[in-house]
């Protein structure tokens, strides 16, 4: 992933000066309007999930940079880090955190029929 050659606010998967970025994804639910996708990042690049999903033809709902026109009516990007984990830098202990879906995310799921 690297800076888009023309649209400087955007990132692109085909940037000649880009850096390696790997995202695993799994489709949880799908219909003709939308899909609910779980992503696992193996790198931490700017806009990584947004760029990869846009490249695959499934932009994030509410994304004003990479999203579809009708999806821009949402007040925010429908991204949610429900599970985060890392190793503590001083103790080496593994830390894991989970967060339930926010109400507006649940409403977006219902609105799209997922």
Secondary structure, DSSP 4 states (H G I P E B T S, - for coil): -EE-SS-TT-EETT-TT-----EEEEEEEE-SS-EEEEEEESS--TTHHHHHHHHTT-PPTT-TTTS-TGGGGSSS------EEEEE-TTT--EEEEE-PPPHHHHHHHHHTT-
